Amino acid sequence: MEVVSMRRADVPAVRDHAVVLGAGIAGLCTAAVLTRHFARVTLVERDQIKGRGTDGRGRKGVPQSPHIHTVLTRAAQQMEQLFPGLIDQCLTGGAVSAELGSQSRITYHGHTLPQRFAGVDGIMASRPFLEAQLRERTLQLTSLSLRDDAEVTGLVTDGTRGEAAVRGVALYPRGGEAGGEVLEADLVVDAMGRGARSGAWLEEMGYQRAPEERTRINVTYASRHFALPPDALGADRAIMIGATSSQPRGMVFAAQENGSWVMSLHSYGNHRTPVDDEEFLDFAATIAPPDVMSELRRAEPLDPIAVYRFPCGVRRRYDRLKHFPDGLLAIGDALCSVNPVYGAGISLAAREAVLLGECLAEEGAKPLARRFFSSAHDATYPSWWLSKIGDYSLLQDGFSARLLGSYFRRLMAAAASDPKTASAVLRSLSFVDSPLRLVRPRILRQMLHQPISRRPETAAK
Ligand SMILES: Cc1cc2nc3c(=O)[nH]c(=O)nc-3n(C[C@H](O)[C@H](O)[C@H](O)COP(=O)(O)OP(=O)(O)OC[C@H]3O[C@@H](n4cnc5c(N)ncnc54)[C@H](O)[C@@H]3O)c2cc1C
């Protein structure tokens, strides 16, 4: 279906109505925030999601659904702020909670961290389960209405080209060419994920597209769920082994809701992705420790192998645009999407939604878009850079990447031999503390004590 931007000077300005495009994690969090600031909020979603309850099935609009989605401490705190009691609701529904410092085995750059309490919690459940819990809470909000099975095809604008404001959206029933309609709104928020359309729509309205920053990563995920009890690996609830420059593949094996575990394998570059049972197990065996492999080999697979390719991290710099239409915002992956290996997307989406609420409550002198994009940029900046540095350190392409690689390897070597450094690493990589803590004198001293290895690192098993 074609994207149409409709100019409708005759559409009367509507008051107090916000429209959120996309009912993924960012869309659901944003819709919940907006119900506190607008009399009516409409959530538009291309997939059919009404009546799905909390059955936890994936859906077409979220192809990343079958892959691991851990909610880290920060994300859990932001979500609790938006939906009080949500974490208890998830745990009651069967999600697994773990303190990742002591209840998981983590290996970065070939160095295994000591298992010690670090104050980093993970809520572990499948993405469809998490989304269903959030959706259930969002749809209970009385001023919210859902338009699902509906595709947004363009914006309704008002005013001259290059100065137009957004006044609503054009909708069609999914896959249909008839039955289109206009939803008028004071604010439209694009939460349509990585494939968001705001950039193209801006151009059609005579504005500039936001400059895009990209980090080419070329990482491919292959994931599958297995029936296993939470204590299949004793007290450990997750095993994470990161890729190394000499073995650019990694894995996360993690307990999930209701007696299941997910094995998410990933590899950098153009490697063949496992497509059948045997290939999946063979690939896993190149990374996973023996106890994980023995559980995997005897566990019953619960779903087919799912593959997801993630070519690059993308950050759209709306904060840099001098001119931006009133009535439009972008949020979540539509704004900034980092390498999923770092598990930051949900934290960022929830944080941006909270910031949007704060911007709406403040009513500053500057336009909403300017204030929101500036605070969202500050919020996404640490994750963007941390993942960029992590990726560069693996790809080893060019002088600065090699330098960063050597910094990261020494940092991980220091973490493997010193529990305090390990805790600082884990807390920073999980966004509990600022990444700047990783350049504190104590940690730098620990790093200096590490022997310089010229041998290529290998992933520890
Ligand atoms: C393999 C993988 C693993 C990940 N693991 C983690 C993890 O462990 N932890 C973590 O925090 N994050 C993780 N993430 C990131 C996470 O999925 C996202 O960052 C987060 O869900 C925010 O996404 P979003 O809501 O902005 O977009 P999405 O979740 O992509 O949702 C976009 C929504 O918009 C809808 N839509 C699209 N186009 C239209 C249209 N034209 N009209 C109407 N609706 C439309 C789609 O159907 C969808 O519902 C992972 C990502 C990937 C790819």
Ligand as a Chemical Component Dictionary entry (heavy atoms), coordinates in Angstrom:
data_LIG
# 
_chem_comp.id                   LIG 
_chem_comp.type                 NON-POLYMER 
_chem_comp.pdbx_formal_charge   0 
_chem_comp.three_letter_code    LIG 
# 
loop_
_chem_comp_atom.comp_id 
_chem_comp_atom.atom_id 
_chem_comp_atom.alt_atom_id 
_chem_comp_atom.type_symbol 
_chem_comp_atom.charge 
_chem_comp_atom.model_Cartn_x 
_chem_comp_atom.model_Cartn_y 
_chem_comp_atom.model_Cartn_z 
_chem_comp_atom.pdbx_ordinal 
LIG C1  C1  C 0 16.781 -10.185 18.088 1  
LIG C2  C2  C 0 16.426 -9.100  19.080 2  
LIG C3  C3  C 0 16.574 -9.322  20.435 3  
LIG C4  C4  C 0 16.289 -8.304  21.362 4  
LIG N1  N1  N 0 16.477 -8.526  22.685 5  
LIG C5  C5  C 0 16.258 -7.536  23.579 6  
LIG C6  C6  C 0 16.481 -7.725  24.982 7  
LIG O1  O1  O 0 16.905 -8.790  25.440 8  
LIG N2  N2  N 0 16.229 -6.678  25.818 9  
LIG C7  C7  C 0 15.806 -5.469  25.358 10 
LIG O2  O2  O 0 15.633 -4.542  26.154 11 
LIG N3  N3  N 0 15.561 -5.258  24.034 12 
LIG C8  C8  C 0 15.782 -6.244  23.140 13 
LIG N4  N4  N 0 15.546 -6.030  21.808 14 
LIG C9  C9  C 0 15.054 -4.708  21.356 15 
LIG C10 C10 C 0 13.536 -4.588  21.470 16 
LIG O3  O3  O 0 12.891 -5.553  20.670 17 
LIG C11 C11 C 0 13.064 -3.180  21.032 18 
LIG O4  O4  O 0 14.068 -2.236  21.192 19 
LIG C12 C12 C 0 11.883 -2.725  21.851 20 
LIG O5  O5  O 0 10.885 -3.681  21.796 21 
LIG C13 C13 C 0 11.288 -1.401  21.367 22 
LIG O6  O6  O 0 10.750 -1.589  20.099 23 
LIG P1  P1  P 0 9.567  -0.693  19.534 24 
LIG O7  O7  O 0 8.355  -0.831  20.370 25 
LIG O8  O8  O 0 10.095 0.670   19.278 26 
LIG O9  O9  O 0 9.310  -1.360  18.103 27 
LIG P2  P2  P 0 8.661  -2.789  17.774 28 
LIG O10 O10 O 0 8.725  -3.680  18.928 29 
LIG O11 O11 O 0 9.327  -3.243  16.509 30 
LIG O12 O12 O 0 7.125  -2.452  17.499 31 
LIG C14 C14 C 0 6.705  -1.734  16.358 32 
LIG C15 C15 C 0 5.190  -1.914  16.211 33 
LIG O13 O13 O 0 4.701  -1.065  15.147 34 
LIG C16 C16 C 0 3.757  -1.804  14.359 35 
LIG N5  N5  N 0 3.707  -1.180  12.994 36 
LIG C17 C17 C 0 4.722  -1.129  12.093 37 
LIG N6  N6  N 0 4.315  -0.480  10.980 38 
LIG C18 C18 C 0 3.010  -0.104  11.190 39 
LIG C19 C19 C 0 2.031  0.609   10.399 40 
LIG N7  N7  N 0 2.305  1.094   9.178  41 
LIG N8  N8  N 0 0.813  0.820   10.936 42 
LIG C20 C20 C 0 0.512  0.358   12.190 43 
LIG N9  N9  N 0 1.411  -0.319  12.975 44 
LIG C21 C21 C 0 2.628  -0.544  12.481 45 
LIG C22 C22 C 0 4.321  -3.230  14.373 46 
LIG O14 O14 O 0 3.335  -4.181  14.035 47 
LIG C23 C23 C 0 4.787  -3.342  15.841 48 
LIG O15 O15 O 0 3.739  -3.747  16.684 49 
LIG C24 C24 C 0 15.825 -7.033  20.883 50 
LIG C25 C25 C 0 15.670 -6.818  19.510 51 
LIG C26 C26 C 0 15.984 -7.825  18.607 52 
LIG C27 C27 C 0 15.851 -7.539  17.140 53 
# 
loop_
_chem_comp_bond.comp_id 
_chem_comp_bond.atom_id_1 
_chem_comp_bond.atom_id_2 
_chem_comp_bond.value_order 
_chem_comp_bond.pdbx_ordinal 
LIG C1  C2  SING 1  
LIG C2  C3  SING 2  
LIG C2  C26 DOUB 3  
LIG C3  C4  DOUB 4  
LIG C4  N1  SING 5  
LIG C4  C24 SING 6  
LIG N1  C5  DOUB 7  
LIG C5  C6  SING 8  
LIG C5  C8  SING 9  
LIG C6  O1  DOUB 10 
LIG C6  N2  SING 11 
LIG N2  C7  SING 12 
LIG C7  O2  DOUB 13 
LIG C7  N3  SING 14 
LIG N3  C8  DOUB 15 
LIG C8  N4  SING 16 
LIG N4  C9  SING 17 
LIG N4  C24 SING 18 
LIG C9  C10 SING 19 
LIG C10 O3  SING 20 
LIG C10 C11 SING 21 
LIG C11 O4  SING 22 
LIG C11 C12 SING 23 
LIG C12 O5  SING 24 
LIG C12 C13 SING 25 
LIG C13 O6  SING 26 
LIG O6  P1  SING 27 
LIG P1  O7  DOUB 28 
LIG P1  O8  SING 29 
LIG P1  O9  SING 30 
LIG O9  P2  SING 31 
LIG P2  O10 DOUB 32 
LIG P2  O11 SING 33 
LIG P2  O12 SING 34 
LIG O12 C14 SING 35 
LIG C14 C15 SING 36 
LIG C15 O13 SING 37 
LIG C15 C23 SING 38 
LIG O13 C16 SING 39 
LIG C16 N5  SING 40 
LIG C16 C22 SING 41 
LIG N5  C17 SING 42 
LIG N5  C21 SING 43 
LIG C17 N6  DOUB 44 
LIG N6  C18 SING 45 
LIG C18 C19 SING 46 
LIG C18 C21 DOUB 47 
LIG C19 N7  SING 48 
LIG C19 N8  DOUB 49 
LIG N8  C20 SING 50 
LIG C20 N9  DOUB 51 
LIG N9  C21 SING 52 
LIG C22 O14 SING 53 
LIG C22 C23 SING 54 
LIG C23 O15 SING 55 
LIG C24 C25 DOUB 56 
LIG C25 C26 SING 57 
LIG C26 C27 SING 58 
# 
